[in-house]
Amino acid sequence: MSNQITLYQHGTLALLVPGLLTGTITMAELLKHGDTGIGTGEGLDGELIILDGKPYHIHGTGDITIAPDAFTMPFANAHFARYSPLAELENVDEADLNQQMISLSRARNTFFSVEVHGVFSNVQTRAAVKSNPPYNTLAETAENQSVFNRNQVKGTLLGYYSPELFEGATVGGFHHHFISDDHQFGGHVFSFHLDKGDVSYQLFDTFEQHLPVGNKQYMEHDFSNDDIAGGIHQSE
């Protein structure tokens, strides 16, 4: 049962910054490590949210499909869901929710996941359009992204919290993705207001970092001149 408290991550956010966007893990392989998760496709191809073992792919067009087993990703998180109810919250924005999650979970210095199901308003998400090699930097690629808005929508917010000291391997702080109950709207979350929702969380005591050692570009890249933190936060 040890995998129940392990957060699995393929790749690092740092490798996306200089444009190492080649897919280095398949969806079939990722799903061996969890039934819940987030990620992005090769070439920054949209956004992924995995719920109940189903990998939803939010395309740059806004369309949502199920990603096939052969779908590849440069970066993804996955875990086996065993959430515990934490709170029922009403009328909170993203900053409020994030702050309450840290306070209620008492887990500032470890990894945890948050899942919120309810009614949201003023939700803004994004999904990048897939680019082709040779890849540009993350900041340049992310410029070619679609932004989606919903005034009010019922759905699920899935997020991961990473301690600040893991900045670079992850986004220090929260990283949220969203999908509506009708599977017509979703993506990487820019902002939201939670009208009313049930908040659950899952604490991890183990962070399993898997690196794409079979990828020559990754193995030979010199990250010392890359502005990792700046690149991550510019795109997030």
KEMITOR-825036 format. One record per residue (C-alpha): residue number from 1; x negated, y, z negated. Coordinates in steps of 0.05 Angstrom, whole numbers. Layout:
BEGIN
nr->NUM, X->X, Y->Y, Z->Z
...
END
This chain:
BEGIN
nr->1, X->0, Y->0, Z->0
nr->2, X->-61, Y->46, Z->-1
nr->3, X->-42, Y->76, Z->66
nr->4, X->21, Y->104, Z->34
nr->5, X->-21, Y->158, Z->-1
nr->6, X->-70, Y->170, Z->56
nr->7, X->-67, Y->228, Z->105
nr->8, X->-98, Y->206, Z->171
nr->9, X->-127, Y->258, Z->217
nr->10, X->-156, Y->247, Z->286
nr->11, X->-204, Y->301, Z->309
nr->12, X->-215, Y->369, Z->276
nr->13, X->-184, Y->436, Z->289
nr->14, X->-255, Y->462, Z->298
nr->15, X->-265, Y->421, Z->361
nr->16, X->-205, Y->456, Z->394
nr->17, X->-237, Y->525, Z->385
nr->18, X->-290, Y->519, Z->440
nr->19, X->-241, Y->481, Z->484
nr->20, X->-256, Y->408, Z->471
nr->21, X->-185, Y->390, Z->491
nr->22, X->-195, Y->320, Z->520
nr->23, X->-146, Y->269, Z->492
nr->24, X->-186, Y->220, Z->449
nr->25, X->-132, Y->179, Z->415
nr->26, X->-69, Y->147, Z->444
nr->27, X->-1, Y->153, Z->412
nr->28, X->1, Y->78, Z->404
nr->29, X->-62, Y->80, Z->362
nr->30, X->-40, Y->141, Z->321
nr->31, X->26, Y->107, Z->303
nr->32, X->-14, Y->51, Z->270
nr->33, X->-33, Y->103, Z->218
nr->34, X->35, Y->133, Z->204
nr->35, X->108, Y->142, Z->222
nr->36, X->107, Y->217, Z->209
nr->37, X->60, Y->271, Z->236
nr->38, X->42, Y->329, Z->281
nr->39, X->-8, Y->342, Z->336
nr->40, X->-20, Y->369, Z->406
nr->41, X->-31, Y->335, Z->473
nr->42, X->-91, Y->334, Z->519
nr->43, X->-105, Y->403, Z->547
nr->44, X->-63, Y->433, Z->491
nr->45, X->-2, Y->400, Z->523
nr->46, X->55, Y->425, Z->480
nr->47, X->67, Y->407, Z->407
nr->48, X->84, Y->341, Z->374
nr->49, X->126, Y->323, Z->314
nr->50, X->133, Y->251, Z->292
nr->51, X->194, Y->233, Z->249
nr->52, X->216, Y->162, Z->231
nr->53, X->164, Y->134, Z->279
nr->54, X->191, Y->173, Z->339
nr->55, X->140, Y->220, Z->371
nr->56, X->176, Y->281, Z->398
nr->57, X->137, Y->321, Z->450
nr->58, X->157, Y->394, Z->455
nr->59, X->133, Y->417, Z->524
nr->60, X->112, Y->487, Z->544
nr->61, X->178, Y->491, Z->582
nr->62, X->216, Y->480, Z->517
nr->63, X->240, Y->411, Z->539
nr->64, X->233, Y->355, Z->488
nr->65, X->217, Y->283, Z->507
nr->66, X->192, Y->221, Z->471
nr->67, X->116, Y->215, Z->481
nr->68, X->96, Y->148, Z->512
nr->69, X->46, Y->101, Z->479
nr->70, X->-7, Y->122, Z->529
nr->71, X->0, Y->196, Z->512
nr->72, X->-68, Y->223, Z->489
nr->73, X->-85, Y->276, Z->438
nr->74, X->-149, Y->314, Z->417
nr->75, X->-119, Y->328, Z->348
nr->76, X->-64, Y->297, Z->305
nr->77, X->-43, Y->283, Z->234
nr->78, X->-3, Y->221, Z->212
nr->79, X->19, Y->187, Z->148
nr->80, X->71, Y->138, Z->124
nr->81, X->130, Y->177, Z->95
nr->82, X->145, Y->167, Z->22
nr->83, X->172, Y->235, Z->4
nr->84, X->198, Y->255, Z->-64
nr->85, X->253, Y->307, Z->-72
nr->86, X->224, Y->372, Z->-99
nr->87, X->278, Y->426, Z->-96
nr->88, X->339, Y->453, Z->-61
nr->89, X->322, Y->523, Z->-38
nr->90, X->365, Y->579, Z->-10
nr->91, X->348, Y->644, Z->24
nr->92, X->272, Y->640, Z->27
nr->93, X->225, Y->660, Z->82
nr->94, X->161, Y->624, Z->103
nr->95, X->115, Y->660, Z->54
nr->96, X->164, Y->647, Z->-3
nr->97, X->170, Y->573, Z->14
nr->98, X->95, Y->563, Z->20
nr->99, X->83, Y->598, Z->-46
nr->100, X->137, Y->557, Z->-81
nr->101, X->110, Y->493, Z->-52
nr->102, X->41, Y->506, Z->-81
nr->103, X->71, Y->526, Z->-148
nr->104, X->121, Y->468, Z->-153
nr->105, X->74, Y->414, Z->-128
nr->106, X->15, Y->437, Z->-171
nr->107, X->-28, Y->411, Z->-114
nr->108, X->-69, Y->470, Z->-91
nr->109, X->-133, Y->430, Z->-87
nr->110, X->-110, Y->368, Z->-50
nr->111, X->-72, Y->351, Z->13
nr->112, X->4, Y->344, Z->14
nr->113, X->61, Y->343, Z->64
nr->114, X->126, Y->381, Z->59
nr->115, X->190, Y->362, Z->94
nr->116, X->249, Y->409, Z->94
nr->117, X->316, Y->392, Z->124
nr->118, X->370, Y->444, Z->127
nr->119, X->396, Y->507, Z->161
nr->120, X->344, Y->557, Z->185
nr->121, X->351, Y->625, Z->216
nr->122, X->304, Y->670, Z->255
nr->123, X->260, Y->611, Z->274
nr->124, X->203, Y->626, Z->322
nr->125, X->162, Y->570, Z->350
nr->126, X->111, Y->561, Z->405
nr->127, X->85, Y->507, Z->452
nr->128, X->27, Y->516, Z->500
nr->129, X->29, Y->497, Z->573
nr->130, X->-19, Y->440, Z->590
nr->131, X->-85, Y->463, Z->619
nr->132, X->-133, Y->423, Z->662
nr->133, X->-208, Y->414, Z->658
nr->134, X->-255, Y->450, Z->656
nr->135, X->-220, Y->474, Z->593
nr->136, X->-222, Y->545, Z->567
nr->137, X->-229, Y->562, Z->493
nr->138, X->-171, Y->551, Z->445
nr->139, X->-156, Y->626, Z->443
nr->140, X->-155, Y->631, Z->520
nr->141, X->-114, Y->568, Z->528
nr->142, X->-64, Y->589, Z->474
nr->143, X->-50, Y->653, Z->512
nr->144, X->-12, Y->611, Z->562
nr->145, X->41, Y->591, Z->513
nr->146, X->116, Y->596, Z->510
nr->147, X->150, Y->626, Z->450
nr->148, X->220, Y->602, Z->430
nr->149, X->270, Y->634, Z->383
nr->150, X->334, Y->611, Z->350
nr->151, X->379, Y->656, Z->308
nr->152, X->407, Y->597, Z->269
nr->153, X->391, Y->523, Z->275
nr->154, X->396, Y->459, Z->235
nr->155, X->335, Y->417, Z->235
nr->156, X->272, Y->391, Z->202
nr->157, X->209, Y->428, Z->184
nr->158, X->148, Y->382, Z->176
nr->159, X->85, Y->413, Z->148
nr->160, X->18, Y->395, Z->119
nr->161, X->-21, Y->434, Z->67
nr->162, X->-97, Y->431, Z->66
nr->163, X->-142, Y->460, Z->12
nr->164, X->-181, Y->522, Z->35
nr->165, X->-247, Y->485, Z->27
nr->166, X->-228, Y->440, Z->86
nr->167, X->-221, Y->500, Z->133
nr->168, X->-248, Y->480, Z->201
nr->169, X->-233, Y->406, Z->193
nr->170, X->-161, Y->430, Z->184
nr->171, X->-123, Y->496, Z->177
nr->172, X->-135, Y->518, Z->106
nr->173, X->-65, Y->527, Z->79
nr->174, X->0, Y->506, Z->114
nr->175, X->11, Y->481, Z->184
nr->176, X->85, Y->472, Z->202
nr->177, X->121, Y->441, Z->262
nr->178, X->197, Y->441, Z->273
nr->179, X->250, Y->403, Z->311
nr->180, X->325, Y->416, Z->313
nr->181, X->374, Y->360, Z->296
nr->182, X->399, Y->361, Z->369
nr->183, X->327, Y->355, Z->395
nr->184, X->336, Y->417, Z->438
nr->185, X->288, Y->464, Z->403
nr->186, X->222, Y->458, Z->367
nr->187, X->147, Y->470, Z->366
nr->188, X->91, Y->498, Z->324
nr->189, X->123, Y->546, Z->274
nr->190, X->106, Y->620, Z->274
nr->191, X->159, Y->643, Z->226
nr->192, X->227, Y->623, Z->196
nr->193, X->278, Y->637, Z->143
nr->194, X->308, Y->579, Z->105
nr->195, X->382, Y->593, Z->93
nr->196, X->391, Y->529, Z->53
nr->197, X->353, Y->464, Z->53
nr->198, X->328, Y->403, Z->15
nr->199, X->253, Y->405, Z->3
nr->200, X->213, Y->341, Z->-6
nr->201, X->139, Y->331, Z->-12
nr->202, X->87, Y->277, Z->-11
nr->203, X->19, Y->282, Z->-45
nr->204, X->-44, Y->250, Z->-15
nr->205, X->-104, Y->229, Z->-55
nr->206, X->-142, Y->206, Z->6
nr->207, X->-159, Y->244, Z->70
nr->208, X->-182, Y->199, Z->126
nr->209, X->-219, Y->238, Z->180
nr->210, X->-228, Y->201, Z->246
nr->211, X->-277, Y->231, Z->296
nr->212, X->-279, Y->221, Z->372
nr->213, X->-350, Y->192, Z->374
nr->214, X->-336, Y->161, Z->442
nr->215, X->-328, Y->231, Z->473
nr->216, X->-395, Y->256, Z->500
nr->217, X->-374, Y->330, Z->501
nr->218, X->-356, Y->328, Z->427
nr->219, X->-418, Y->290, Z->407
nr->220, X->-464, Y->339, Z->444
nr->221, X->-429, Y->405, Z->429
nr->222, X->-465, Y->456, Z->384
nr->223, X->-412, Y->488, Z->339
nr->224, X->-461, Y->536, Z->306
nr->225, X->-444, Y->594, Z->354
nr->226, X->-368, Y->583, Z->351
nr->227, X->-325, Y->628, Z->308
nr->228, X->-287, Y->569, Z->278
nr->229, X->-246, Y->605, Z->226
nr->230, X->-231, Y->663, Z->272
nr->231, X->-211, Y->618, Z->329
nr->232, X->-165, Y->576, Z->286
nr->233, X->-129, Y->634, Z->254
nr->234, X->-122, Y->672, Z->319
nr->235, X->-86, Y->612, Z->350
nr->236, X->-46, Y->594, Z->287
END
